[in-house]
Amino acid sequence: MSVALYIVTKKKLKGYDPFVSGKAVGHADELELDKLCAAVRVPSLMGFVSQDPDELEDFLEDEGIEGGLPKEEWFEAQAGLNLVRPLIAHLKTNPDAIAACDEILSDLVEYEAVFVVLAQRKSKWHFAIDF
């Protein structure tokens, strides 16, 4: 089983697949990622994670967990660009800032490319976690 942090778009984008593996970011230590984000003065990547409440409810019921679920949250493409661009710039000049820097940098660059397209097509997004 592999963990990945991937982009979900609010609307289907005709002729475009926003797929990014996101496995390097998904496997990175969350505390290290948060420290990196804090050093660069951007919000945590995990702050952009959301999920369809119906999908989450099914998963939680299977795990025996019940409770109120938050609404699915959507973000502007510019928020994604404002998030990843400073991280990319920092990691290019500070490759020792985080373990597996090259792989994480690759995911961030791919996220950036998706956010550029989302901005052009005026589509919102959020991250989701694949377990």
C-alpha positions, 0 to 999 in steps of 0.5 A: 500500500502506498500513500500519496497526496494528490490533487482533486479538481472541482470540475472535470477538465476536458482534455486534461488529466491533472494526475500527479503521483504525489507519493514523495510528498505523501511519504514525507514526514509530516512534521518535516513538511510542516517545518519546511512550510513554516521556514518558507512562510507558507501554510501547511500542505495538509491544510489544503486536504479535504474530502467528499463527506460521503466518501469519508463517511463510508470509510469511517463507518467501515472503521467503526467511527461515527461523527459529524463530518466537515464540508468538502473545501475547495481552494483557488488555483492561485492558493496552490501556486502561492503554496508550491512556488516558494517551496520549489524555490527554497528546495532548489537552493537548499537541497538539504532542507528535507529528506528525499528533496529531489523526489519531493521537489519533483512532486511540487513542480508537477503540482505547480503545472496543474495549478497553472492549468487550473488557474487558466480554466478557473477550476478550484481544487483540494488535496486528497490522501490516497492510502 
